[in-house]
């Protein structure tokens, strides 16, 4: 039973890391889209970043910048 609990904790932690990584990827793509003057693509990527990691204030900040352009 203890091994099952440890396995569950490890799986949950790896899922959280994968989501965080995906959020960072969307953030990076959004920043690139803004540099390329494509605010629609930037807004879409930042929206995904916020959904995946809503506790990161930079994602909210840049999402606001993307939708205001």
C-alpha positions in Angstrom: 0.0 0.0 0.0 2.8 2.4 0.8 4.5 1.7 -2.5 1.2 2.6 -4.3 1.0 5.9 -2.4 4.6 6.8 -3.3 3.9 5.9 -6.9 0.8 8.2 -6.9 2.9 11.1 -5.5 5.5 10.6 -8.1 3.0 10.5 -10.9 1.2 13.6 -9.7 4.5 15.5 -9.4 5.6 14.5 -12.9 2.2 15.6 -14.3 2.6 19.0 -12.6 6.1 19.4 -14.0 4.8 18.5 -17.5 2.1 21.1 -17.3 4.5 23.7 -16.1 6.8 23.0 -19.0 3.9 23.2 -21.4 2.9 26.5 -20.0 6.4 27.8 -20.4 6.5 26.7 -24.0 3.2 28.5 -24.7 4.7 31.6 -22.9 7.8 31.5 -25.1 5.8 31.0 -28.3 3.6 34.0 -27.3 6.5 36.2 -26.7 7.9 35.2 -30.1 4.6 35.9 -31.7 4.6 39.4 -30.2 8.0 40.1 -31.6 6.7 38.9 -35.0 3.8 41.3 -34.6 1.2 38.6 -34.4 -0.9 39.5 -31.4 -3.7 37.0 -32.2 -1.3 34.0 -32.0 0.3 35.6 -28.9 -3.0 35.9 -27.2 -3.9 32.3 -27.9 -0.6 31.0 -26.6 -0.8 33.1 -23.5 -4.3 32.0 -22.9 -3.1 28.4 -22.9 -0.2 29.3 -20.6 -2.6 30.9 -18.1 -4.9 27.9 -18.2 -2.0 25.5 -17.5 -0.3 27.6 -14.8 -2.6 30.3 -13.5 -0.4 31.0 -10.5 2.3 32.6 -12.7 1.8 36.4 -12.7 4.0 36.9 -15.8 1.6 34.8 -17.9 -1.3 37.0 -16.8 0.7 40.2 -17.5 1.7 39.1 -21.0 -1.7 37.8 -21.8 -3.1 41.3 -21.0 -0.4 42.8 -23.2 -1.2 40.4 -26.1 -5.0 41.0 -26.0 -4.5 44.8 -25.8 -2.6 45.0 -29.1 
